[in-house]
Amino acid sequence: MTDPKNDPARCIPILASLNIDETHDFYVGKLGFTSTVYKEHNYLIVRRDEMEIHFWLSDDRRFPENTSCYIRGGQIVALYDEYRARKIPKLSEFTVRPWNMKEFYVIDPHGNLLRFGCIPEEAA
């Protein structure tokens, strides 16, 4: 049994997908999520290290095109370098934003915005 003190609460985004197979291929094939926790025709769970994202199938483009999630931590610098080397489409510059976070963005094939950030000192 897991000790609740060693199992902190986590926030896991649930994003819309217009096509579960395309979403799976992008997150596993392009963004390097290495574990498919669950995959069915209308739901997907992928994981990479401590990052976990869930997807539900939608036929309404407005949902993914108006949704985002924020991924924060020291691993962000290495992720940016990896994604740049992989030539991930719709990858923004990695820069310090006015709210004093160094961030980059990725937009997945269906329009979900992934915002990756760390405090600038972690990126030095």
Helices and strands as residue ranges (DSSP letters): G 4-6, E 14-17, H 20-24, I 25-30, E 35-40, E 43-48, E 51-57, H 62-65, E 68-72, H 76-85, E 95-96, E 102-107, E 113-118, H 120-123
